[in-house]
Amino acid sequence: MPLPGQLEPRGPEPGRYGYAILGAGCAGLSLCHYLLERGVEEPILILDRKGAFADDRTWCFWDVEQTPFSGRAVRRWSSWAVRAEGREIVHTSGRYPYLCLTGADFYEDALEKISAHDNVTVRLGEDVRSAKELDDGVLVVTSAGSYLAENVFDARGLPPDSTVLQEARRGGTWISQQFLGLRLRANRPVFDPDTCTLMDFSVDQGRGLRFAYVLPFDGREALVENVYLTETGAPPEAHRHELADYLRGRYGLLEGDYEVHGEEWGEIPMTAHRFPRRIGARTHVIGTLGGETRPSTGYTFLRVQRYCRALAAGLTGAGGAPETVHPWRYGPLDRVFLRLLRERPESCPGIYARMFAGTPPDPLVRFLTERSTLPDDARLIGALPKLPFLRMAAGEAIDYAREDL
Protein backbone atom coordinates (compact mmCIF):
# COMPACT_ATOMS: atom_id res chain seq x y z
CA MET A 1 0.00 0.00 0.00
CA PRO A 2 1.71 3.23 -1.12
CA LEU A 3 2.14 6.15 1.26
CA PRO A 4 0.23 9.25 0.07
CA GLY A 5 2.67 11.72 -1.44
CA GLN A 6 1.49 14.50 0.88
CA LEU A 7 2.83 12.53 3.86
CA GLU A 8 6.29 11.78 2.48
CA PRO A 9 9.26 13.87 3.70
CA ARG A 10 9.45 17.08 1.70
CA GLY A 11 11.33 20.35 1.95
CA PRO A 12 13.68 21.26 4.81
CA GLU A 13 13.36 19.32 8.06
CA PRO A 14 11.58 21.34 10.81
CA GLY A 15 13.94 22.28 13.61
CA ARG A 16 11.40 21.02 16.09
CA TYR A 17 8.20 18.98 15.84
CA GLY A 18 5.23 19.64 18.06
CA TYR A 19 4.46 15.93 18.26
CA ALA A 20 6.43 12.79 17.36
CA ILE A 21 4.50 9.51 17.22
CA LEU A 22 6.56 6.32 17.36
CA GLY A 23 4.61 3.65 15.50
CA ALA A 24 2.21 3.95 12.57
CA GLY A 25 -0.29 1.34 13.71
CA CYS A 26 -3.81 1.68 15.05
CA ALA A 27 -2.94 3.82 18.08
CA GLY A 28 -0.37 6.03 16.34
CA LEU A 29 -2.50 6.85 13.30
CA SER A 30 -5.65 7.26 15.42
CA LEU A 31 -3.95 9.74 17.76
CA CYS A 32 -2.65 11.72 14.79
CA HIS A 33 -6.18 11.91 13.37
CA TYR A 34 -7.66 13.11 16.66
CA LEU A 35 -4.93 15.74 17.12
CA LEU A 36 -5.65 17.10 13.64
CA GLU A 37 -9.37 16.97 14.34
CA ARG A 38 -8.73 19.18 17.37
CA GLY A 39 -7.04 21.77 15.15
CA VAL A 40 -3.36 21.05 15.84
CA GLU A 41 -1.19 23.01 13.40
CA GLU A 42 2.29 22.25 14.79
CA PRO A 43 4.39 19.82 12.71
CA ILE A 44 3.64 16.15 13.47
CA LEU A 45 6.16 13.38 12.75
CA ILE A 46 5.22 9.68 12.55
CA LEU A 47 8.05 7.12 12.59
CA ASP A 48 7.80 3.39 11.92
CA ARG A 49 10.36 0.70 11.15
CA LYS A 50 8.14 -1.08 8.61
CA GLY A 51 8.88 -0.25 5.01
CA ALA A 52 5.25 -0.17 3.83
CA PHE A 53 1.67 -0.60 5.00
CA ALA A 54 0.18 -4.05 4.42
CA ASP A 55 -3.08 -5.90 5.02
CA ASP A 56 -1.51 -7.56 8.05
CA ARG A 57 -4.30 -7.75 10.63
CA THR A 58 -8.00 -7.50 11.40
CA TRP A 59 -9.80 -5.56 14.11
CA CYS A 60 -13.28 -6.55 15.29
CA PHE A 61 -15.59 -4.73 17.67
CA TRP A 62 -19.24 -4.17 18.48
CA ASP A 63 -20.77 -1.02 17.05
CA VAL A 64 -21.69 0.54 20.39
CA GLU A 65 -20.36 3.98 19.43
CA GLN A 66 -19.29 5.79 16.31
CA THR A 67 -15.60 5.95 15.42
CA PRO A 68 -14.01 7.75 12.45
CA PHE A 69 -13.19 4.36 10.91
CA SER A 70 -16.36 2.31 11.51
CA GLY A 71 -17.71 3.17 8.07
CA ARG A 72 -14.90 1.18 6.45
CA ALA A 73 -15.92 -2.10 8.11
CA VAL A 74 -15.81 -4.87 5.52
CA ARG A 75 -18.60 -6.85 7.20
CA ARG A 76 -21.24 -6.49 9.91
CA TRP A 77 -22.98 -9.36 11.69
CA SER A 78 -26.14 -8.94 13.74
CA SER A 79 -25.87 -12.53 15.03
CA TRP A 80 -22.98 -14.25 16.77
CA ALA A 81 -22.57 -17.69 18.33
CA VAL A 82 -20.71 -19.51 21.10
CA ARG A 83 -20.37 -23.31 21.04
CA ALA A 84 -19.51 -25.21 24.23
CA GLU A 85 -20.57 -28.31 26.16
CA GLY A 86 -22.42 -29.74 23.18
CA ARG A 87 -24.68 -26.75 22.59
CA GLU A 88 -24.68 -23.60 20.50
CA ILE A 89 -25.88 -20.27 21.86
CA VAL A 90 -26.80 -17.72 19.19
CA HIS A 91 -27.48 -14.08 20.03
CA THR A 92 -28.95 -11.48 17.70
CA SER A 93 -28.82 -7.71 18.17
CA GLY A 94 -30.00 -5.22 15.58
CA ARG A 95 -28.76 -2.43 17.84
CA TYR A 96 -25.13 -3.53 18.22
CA PRO A 97 -23.77 -5.35 15.15
CA TYR A 98 -20.31 -6.93 15.27
CA LEU A 99 -17.93 -5.18 12.85
CA CYS A 100 -14.81 -6.37 11.04
CA LEU A 101 -12.23 -3.83 9.86
CA THR A 102 -9.26 -5.06 7.84
CA GLY A 103 -5.80 -3.61 8.26
CA ALA A 104 -5.75 -2.48 4.62
CA ASP A 105 -9.01 -0.55 4.97
CA PHE A 106 -8.01 1.04 8.28
CA TYR A 107 -4.60 2.17 7.03
CA GLU A 108 -6.04 3.53 3.79
CA ASP A 109 -8.78 5.44 5.62
CA ALA A 110 -6.50 6.82 8.34
CA LEU A 111 -3.80 7.90 5.88
CA GLU A 112 -6.39 9.53 3.63
CA LYS A 113 -7.76 11.54 6.56
CA ILE A 114 -4.29 12.54 7.75
CA SER A 115 -3.03 13.48 4.28
CA ALA A 116 -5.72 16.17 4.02
CA HIS A 117 -3.46 18.24 6.32
CA ASP A 118 -0.07 19.68 5.36
CA ASN A 119 1.64 19.47 8.76
CA VAL A 120 2.20 15.69 8.96
CA THR A 121 5.29 13.76 7.85
CA VAL A 122 5.46 9.96 7.87
CA ARG A 123 8.88 8.31 7.76
CA LEU A 124 8.82 4.57 7.14
CA GLY A 125 11.80 2.24 7.38
CA GLU A 126 13.27 4.05 10.39
CA ASP A 127 13.88 2.03 13.54
CA VAL A 128 13.69 4.13 16.71
CA ARG A 129 16.85 3.61 18.76
CA SER A 130 16.17 5.98 21.67
CA ALA A 131 14.04 8.87 22.92
CA LYS A 132 15.85 11.08 25.44
CA GLU A 133 14.20 13.94 27.26
CA LEU A 134 16.08 17.26 27.22
CA ASP A 135 15.30 20.63 28.76
CA ASP A 136 13.64 21.87 25.58
CA GLY A 137 12.04 18.67 24.24
CA VAL A 138 12.65 15.01 23.43
CA LEU A 139 15.48 13.91 21.16
CA VAL A 140 14.39 10.90 19.10
CA VAL A 141 17.25 8.97 17.49
CA THR A 142 16.48 6.51 14.68
CA SER A 143 18.44 4.32 12.31
CA ALA A 144 18.40 7.18 9.79
CA GLY A 145 18.71 10.38 11.82
CA SER A 146 17.55 12.34 14.86
CA TYR A 147 14.56 14.60 15.51
CA LEU A 148 13.55 17.01 18.27
CA ALA A 149 9.92 17.06 19.42
CA GLU A 150 8.04 18.83 22.17
CA ASN A 151 5.98 15.71 22.95
CA VAL A 152 6.55 12.05 22.09
CA PHE A 153 3.97 9.25 22.00
CA ASP A 154 5.24 5.68 22.01
CA ALA A 155 2.81 3.42 20.14
CA ARG A 156 5.16 0.61 19.14
CA GLY A 157 3.18 -2.18 20.78
CA LEU A 158 4.38 -5.05 22.94
CA PRO A 159 6.73 -7.45 21.14
CA PRO A 160 7.20 -10.77 23.01
CA ASP A 161 10.77 -9.87 24.03
CA SER A 162 9.97 -6.37 25.32
CA THR A 163 11.10 -5.43 28.83
CA VAL A 164 7.66 -4.07 29.70
CA LEU A 165 5.97 -7.36 28.80
CA GLN A 166 8.51 -9.35 30.79
CA GLU A 167 7.71 -7.17 33.82
CA ALA A 168 4.00 -7.80 33.30
CA ARG A 169 4.59 -11.55 33.21
CA ARG A 170 6.53 -11.46 36.46
CA GLY A 171 4.32 -8.97 38.26
CA GLY A 172 0.79 -10.34 38.04
CA THR A 173 -1.79 -12.62 36.49
CA TRP A 174 -0.98 -12.97 32.82
CA ILE A 175 -1.90 -15.19 29.89
CA SER A 176 -1.42 -14.91 26.16
CA GLN A 177 -4.17 -14.87 23.54
CA GLN A 178 -2.21 -16.44 20.72
CA PHE A 179 -3.84 -16.99 17.35
CA LEU A 180 -3.25 -18.04 13.78
CA GLY A 181 -5.94 -17.27 11.23
CA LEU A 182 -6.49 -18.28 7.62
CA ARG A 183 -8.34 -16.12 5.13
CA LEU A 184 -9.75 -18.82 2.87
CA ARG A 185 -12.22 -19.50 0.10
CA ALA A 186 -13.97 -22.87 -0.08
CA ASN A 187 -14.98 -24.61 -3.30
CA ARG A 188 -18.62 -24.70 -2.12
CA PRO A 189 -20.85 -22.78 0.31
CA VAL A 190 -20.31 -24.10 3.85
CA PHE A 191 -20.41 -20.98 6.05
CA ASP A 192 -23.46 -19.18 7.43
CA PRO A 193 -22.80 -15.59 6.29
CA ASP A 194 -25.32 -14.14 8.77
CA THR A 195 -23.68 -15.47 11.95
CA CYS A 196 -20.09 -15.21 13.13
CA THR A 197 -18.71 -17.65 15.69
CA LEU A 198 -16.95 -15.86 18.54
CA MET A 199 -15.83 -19.00 20.37
CA ASP A 200 -16.16 -22.64 19.42
CA PHE A 201 -14.85 -24.72 22.31
CA SER A 202 -15.79 -28.03 20.66
CA VAL A 203 -12.12 -28.37 19.61
CA ASP A 204 -9.62 -30.54 21.49
CA GLN A 205 -8.45 -28.95 24.76
CA GLY A 206 -5.45 -31.22 25.32
CA ARG A 207 -2.81 -28.51 24.84
CA GLY A 208 -4.69 -25.90 26.90
CA LEU A 209 -7.76 -23.67 26.65
CA ARG A 210 -8.48 -23.30 22.95
CA PHE A 211 -11.30 -22.23 20.66
CA ALA A 212 -12.02 -21.54 16.99
CA TYR A 213 -13.13 -18.09 15.80
CA VAL A 214 -14.99 -17.83 12.48
CA LEU A 215 -15.82 -14.65 10.55
CA PRO A 216 -17.82 -15.63 7.42
CA PHE A 217 -17.78 -12.99 4.70
CA ASP A 218 -20.12 -15.03 2.50
CA GLY A 219 -21.03 -18.69 2.08
CA ARG A 220 -17.59 -19.62 0.74
CA GLU A 221 -15.14 -17.08 2.15
CA ALA A 222 -14.16 -16.67 5.81
CA LEU A 223 -11.43 -15.82 8.25
CA VAL A 224 -11.00 -18.85 10.52
CA GLU A 225 -8.71 -18.55 13.53
CA ASN A 226 -7.26 -21.04 15.99
CA VAL A 227 -6.93 -19.32 19.38
CA TYR A 228 -5.12 -20.33 22.58
CA LEU A 229 -5.64 -18.72 25.99
CA THR A 230 -2.57 -20.08 27.78
CA GLU A 231 0.84 -19.00 29.00
CA THR A 232 2.74 -20.76 26.22
CA GLY A 233 0.46 -21.20 23.18
CA ALA A 234 1.60 -23.41 20.31
CA PRO A 235 3.99 -23.18 17.34
CA PRO A 236 2.52 -21.95 14.02
CA GLU A 237 2.65 -25.39 12.42
CA ALA A 238 0.55 -26.84 15.25
CA HIS A 239 -2.01 -24.06 14.70
CA ARG A 240 -2.20 -24.87 10.98
CA HIS A 241 -2.66 -28.58 11.68
CA GLU A 242 -5.44 -27.87 14.20
CA LEU A 243 -7.16 -25.50 11.77
CA ALA A 244 -7.12 -28.20 9.09
CA ASP A 245 -8.70 -30.63 11.59
CA TYR A 246 -11.34 -28.06 12.53
CA LEU A 247 -12.28 -27.26 8.93
CA ARG A 248 -12.59 -30.96 8.18
CA GLY A 249 -14.62 -31.80 11.28
CA ARG A 250 -16.86 -28.72 11.39
CA TYR A 251 -17.40 -27.97 7.70
CA GLY A 252 -16.34 -31.16 5.91
CA LEU A 253 -13.54 -29.32 4.10
CA LEU A 254 -10.46 -31.29 3.12
CA GLU A 255 -7.26 -29.39 2.36
CA GLY A 256 -7.95 -29.55 -1.37
CA ASP A 257 -11.42 -28.05 -0.88
CA TYR A 258 -10.26 -24.51 -0.11
CA GLU A 259 -7.63 -21.96 -1.08
CA VAL A 260 -5.78 -19.88 1.52
CA HIS A 261 -5.51 -16.23 0.46
CA GLY A 262 -3.82 -14.90 3.58
CA GLU A 263 -2.60 -15.75 7.06
CA GLU A 264 -2.66 -13.78 10.31
CA TRP A 265 -0.46 -14.58 13.29
CA GLY A 266 -0.50 -12.69 16.55
CA GLU A 267 -0.18 -12.73 20.30
CA ILE A 268 -2.28 -10.44 22.49
CA PRO A 269 -1.12 -9.99 26.11
CA MET A 270 -4.00 -10.34 28.57
CA THR A 271 -2.78 -8.99 31.89
CA ALA A 272 -3.91 -6.95 34.87
CA HIS A 273 -0.47 -5.30 35.00
CA ARG A 274 -0.63 -1.50 35.22
CA PHE A 275 1.36 -0.16 32.32
CA PRO A 276 2.88 3.30 32.78
CA ARG A 277 1.11 6.08 30.90
CA ARG A 278 4.25 8.21 30.92
CA ILE A 279 7.93 7.47 30.92
CA GLY A 280 8.90 11.11 31.32
CA ALA A 281 7.45 14.60 31.48
CA ARG A 282 7.06 14.75 27.69
CA THR A 283 6.94 11.06 26.72
CA HIS A 284 3.54 9.35 26.69
CA VAL A 285 2.66 5.69 26.09
CA ILE A 286 -0.41 4.69 24.07
CA GLY A 287 -2.00 1.61 22.49
CA THR A 288 -1.19 -1.90 23.67
CA LEU A 289 2.01 -0.58 25.25
CA GLY A 290 -0.15 1.74 27.35
CA GLY A 291 -2.47 -1.04 28.54
CA GLU A 292 -5.34 -0.45 26.11
CA THR A 293 -6.04 -4.16 25.64
CA ARG A 294 -8.88 -5.21 27.92
CA PRO A 295 -7.40 -7.83 30.27
CA SER A 296 -10.29 -10.31 30.26
CA THR A 297 -11.18 -10.26 26.54
CA GLY A 298 -8.21 -9.09 24.47
CA TYR A 299 -10.35 -6.51 22.63
CA THR A 300 -8.38 -3.34 21.91
CA PHE A 301 -9.77 -1.23 19.04
CA LEU A 302 -12.52 0.69 20.86
CA ARG A 303 -10.31 1.27 23.90
CA VAL A 304 -7.62 2.77 21.67
CA GLN A 305 -10.16 5.08 20.03
CA ARG A 306 -11.56 6.25 23.36
CA TYR A 307 -8.19 6.96 24.93
CA CYS A 308 -6.61 8.63 21.89
CA ARG A 309 -9.66 10.87 21.48
CA ALA A 310 -9.51 11.88 25.16
CA LEU A 311 -5.72 12.33 25.02
CA ALA A 312 -5.94 14.67 22.03
CA ALA A 313 -8.68 16.66 23.76
CA GLY A 314 -6.63 16.92 26.95
CA LEU A 315 -3.43 17.97 25.20
CA THR A 316 -5.16 20.68 23.17
CA GLY A 317 -7.33 21.87 26.06
CA ALA A 318 -6.82 22.51 29.73
CA GLY A 319 -7.21 18.98 31.06
CA GLY A 320 -3.83 17.51 30.17
CA ALA A 321 -3.19 13.85 29.43
CA PRO A 322 -5.72 11.55 31.16
CA GLU A 323 -4.52 8.53 33.10
CA THR A 324 -7.45 6.43 31.88
CA VAL A 325 -10.90 6.81 30.34
CA HIS A 326 -12.23 3.39 31.31
CA PRO A 327 -14.70 2.98 34.23
CA TRP A 328 -12.84 1.76 37.31
CA ARG A 329 -15.35 -0.95 38.22
CA TYR A 330 -14.29 -3.17 35.31
CA GLY A 331 -10.77 -3.53 36.71
CA PRO A 332 -11.61 -5.89 39.62
CA LEU A 333 -13.98 -7.91 37.41
CA ASP A 334 -11.30 -8.28 34.74
CA ARG A 335 -8.70 -9.42 37.28
CA VAL A 336 -11.01 -12.07 38.72
CA PHE A 337 -11.94 -13.40 35.27
CA LEU A 338 -8.31 -13.39 34.16
CA ARG A 339 -7.35 -15.37 37.25
CA LEU A 340 -10.05 -17.92 36.43
CA LEU A 341 -8.72 -18.29 32.88
CA ARG A 342 -5.28 -19.02 34.27
CA GLU A 343 -6.09 -21.20 37.28
CA ARG A 344 -9.28 -23.01 36.17
CA PRO A 345 -9.14 -23.11 32.36
CA GLU A 346 -11.06 -26.39 32.18
CA SER A 347 -14.13 -24.66 33.66
CA CYS A 348 -14.11 -21.72 31.25
CA PRO A 349 -16.01 -23.17 28.24
CA GLY A 350 -18.98 -23.93 30.49
CA ILE A 351 -18.77 -20.52 32.13
CA TYR A 352 -18.76 -18.76 28.76
CA ALA A 353 -21.77 -20.84 27.72
CA ARG A 354 -23.67 -19.87 30.87
CA MET A 355 -22.74 -16.20 30.49
CA PHE A 356 -23.96 -16.02 26.89
CA ALA A 357 -27.04 -18.17 27.47
CA GLY A 358 -28.12 -16.32 30.60
CA THR A 359 -27.55 -12.70 29.53
CA PRO A 360 -29.64 -10.90 26.87
CA PRO A 361 -27.56 -9.76 23.88
CA ASP A 362 -27.62 -5.98 24.38
CA PRO A 363 -26.62 -5.98 28.09
CA LEU A 364 -23.96 -8.59 27.26
CA VAL A 365 -22.47 -6.43 24.51
CA ARG A 366 -22.50 -3.35 26.72
CA PHE A 367 -20.60 -5.27 29.40
CA LEU A 368 -18.03 -6.62 26.94
CA THR A 369 -17.44 -3.10 25.60
CA GLU A 370 -17.34 -1.39 29.04
CA ARG A 371 -20.55 0.52 28.39
CA SER A 372 -22.84 -1.43 30.72
CA THR A 373 -25.16 -0.08 33.39
CA LEU A 374 -25.30 -1.50 36.91
CA PRO A 375 -28.48 -3.47 36.03
CA ASP A 376 -26.59 -4.89 33.01
CA ASP A 377 -23.76 -5.99 35.30
CA ALA A 378 -26.23 -7.57 37.72
CA ARG A 379 -27.80 -9.59 34.89
CA LEU A 380 -24.46 -10.92 33.75
CA ILE A 381 -23.21 -11.72 37.25
CA GLY A 382 -26.51 -13.48 37.94
CA ALA A 383 -25.89 -15.81 34.99
CA LEU A 384 -22.46 -16.93 36.26
CA PRO A 385 -21.68 -19.71 38.74
CA LYS A 386 -20.93 -18.06 42.07
CA LEU A 387 -18.48 -20.41 43.82
CA PRO A 388 -15.61 -20.32 41.26
CA PHE A 389 -15.72 -16.53 41.07
CA LEU A 390 -15.88 -16.11 44.84
CA ARG A 391 -12.77 -18.28 45.15
CA MET A 392 -10.94 -16.26 42.52
CA ALA A 393 -12.05 -12.99 44.14
CA ALA A 394 -10.74 -14.19 47.50
CA GLY A 395 -7.40 -15.01 45.89
CA GLU A 396 -7.24 -11.56 44.33
CA ALA A 397 -8.01 -9.93 47.68
CA ILE A 398 -5.23 -11.90 49.40
CA ASP A 399 -2.70 -10.99 46.70
CA TYR A 400 -3.74 -7.33 46.89
CA ALA A 401 -3.27 -7.33 50.67
CA ARG A 402 0.19 -8.88 50.32
CA GLU A 403 1.23 -6.19 47.86
CA ASP A 404 0.37 -3.52 50.44
CA LEU A 405 2.46 -5.14 53.18
Secondary structure, 3 states (H helix, E strand, C coil): CCCCHHHCCCCCCCCCEEEEEECCCHHHHHHHHHHHHCCCCCCEEEEECCCCCCCCCEEEEECCCCCCCHHHCCEEECEEEEEECCEEEEEECCCCCEEEEEHHHHHHHHHHHHCCCCCEEEEECCCEEEEEEECCEEEEEECCCEEEEEEEEECCCCCCCCHHHHHHHHHCCEEEEEEEEEEEEECCCCCCCCEEEEEECCCCCCCCCEEEEEEECCCCEEEEEEEEEECCCCCHHHHHHHHHHHHHHHHCCCHHHEEEEEEEEEEEEEECCCCCCECCCCEEECHHHHCCCCCCCCCCHHHHHHHHHHHHHHHHCCCCCCCCCCCCCHHHHHHHHHHHHHHCHHHHHHHHHHHHHHCCHHHHHHHHCCCCCHHHHHHHHHHCCHHHHHHHHHHHHHHHHHHHC
